[in-house]
Amino acid sequence: MSLLLDGMDLPRKHKNPLRASLDAAIRALEQGRLQNAVNQLESFDNKVQAQLARDFPELAERLSAAARALVGALEDCAEDAGG
């Protein structure tokens, strides 16, 4: 998702908040805080829908699909770990 986002010519007003959510999710994963990472990815998805869906519908769908897939994978990991 980071590469996709970085490769797009989006205004900073759109890109910076999305980047902040992704960076926060990455930090949470690095610290082993799966639920926090899930929360940040859900926040990212909400921002994508609010900021990009109208003007960049294809990009918004790709980013949302990737975020939802990661959330699902992280939730599966949490369940497998017993938490």
PLY file of the C-alpha trace (Angstrom):
ply
format ascii 1.0
element vertex 83
property float x
property float y
property float z
element edge 82
property int vertex1
property int vertex2
end_header
0.00 0.00 0.00
2.84 2.36 0.77
4.34 1.90 -2.69
0.97 2.38 -4.35
0.31 5.52 -2.34
3.80 6.89 -2.92
3.55 6.26 -6.64
0.39 8.30 -7.06
0.41 11.98 -7.85
-1.93 13.00 -5.04
-2.08 16.36 -3.34
-0.28 16.41 0.02
-3.58 17.18 1.76
-4.67 13.67 0.78
-1.38 11.81 0.90
-0.05 12.99 4.28
-2.94 11.78 6.48
-2.98 8.45 4.67
0.77 8.09 5.06
0.48 8.89 8.78
-2.05 6.09 9.31
0.10 3.60 7.40
3.20 4.61 9.33
1.33 4.21 12.62
0.14 0.74 11.56
3.69 -0.26 10.67
5.01 0.98 14.03
2.29 -0.94 15.84
3.21 -4.14 13.97
6.89 -3.66 14.73
5.96 -3.43 18.41
3.74 -6.51 18.24
0.53 -4.59 18.89
-1.80 -6.29 16.41
-5.02 -4.66 17.56
-3.49 -1.21 17.34
-2.30 -2.00 13.81
-5.81 -3.14 12.89
-7.23 0.08 14.28
-4.76 2.16 12.27
-5.53 0.24 9.07
-9.25 0.74 9.64
-8.57 4.44 10.15
-6.58 4.42 6.90
-9.51 2.79 5.08
-11.92 5.38 6.46
-9.63 8.19 5.31
-9.34 6.61 1.87
-13.10 6.54 1.53
-13.55 10.08 2.82
-10.70 11.69 0.89
-10.23 9.69 -2.30
-13.36 7.76 -3.25
-15.06 10.60 -5.10
-12.09 11.96 -7.09
-9.95 8.82 -7.36
-12.40 5.88 -7.23
-10.09 3.23 -8.71
-7.22 4.11 -6.39
-9.58 4.26 -3.43
-10.90 0.78 -4.19
-7.40 -0.66 -4.55
-6.19 0.89 -1.31
-9.35 -0.11 0.58
-9.15 -3.68 -0.68
-5.52 -3.91 0.42
-6.31 -2.44 3.84
-9.23 -4.83 4.35
-7.09 -7.79 3.32
-4.41 -6.81 5.83
-6.99 -6.31 8.56
-8.38 -9.77 7.86
-4.93 -11.34 7.95
-4.03 -9.59 11.21
-7.32 -10.62 12.81
-6.65 -14.21 11.75
-3.18 -14.01 13.32
-4.66 -12.67 16.54
-7.21 -15.50 16.64
-4.51 -18.11 15.96
-2.45 -16.65 18.79
-5.42 -16.95 21.11
-6.14 -13.27 21.42
0 1
1 2
2 3
3 4
4 5
5 6
6 7
7 8
8 9
9 10
10 11
11 12
12 13
13 14
14 15
15 16
16 17
17 18
18 19
19 20
20 21
21 22
22 23
23 24
24 25
25 26
26 27
27 28
28 29
29 30
30 31
31 32
32 33
33 34
34 35
35 36
36 37
37 38
38 39
39 40
40 41
41 42
42 43
43 44
44 45
45 46
46 47
47 48
48 49
49 50
50 51
51 52
52 53
53 54
54 55
55 56
56 57
57 58
58 59
59 60
60 61
61 62
62 63
63 64
64 65
65 66
66 67
67 68
68 69
69 70
70 71
71 72
72 73
73 74
74 75
75 76
76 77
77 78
78 79
79 80
80 81
81 82
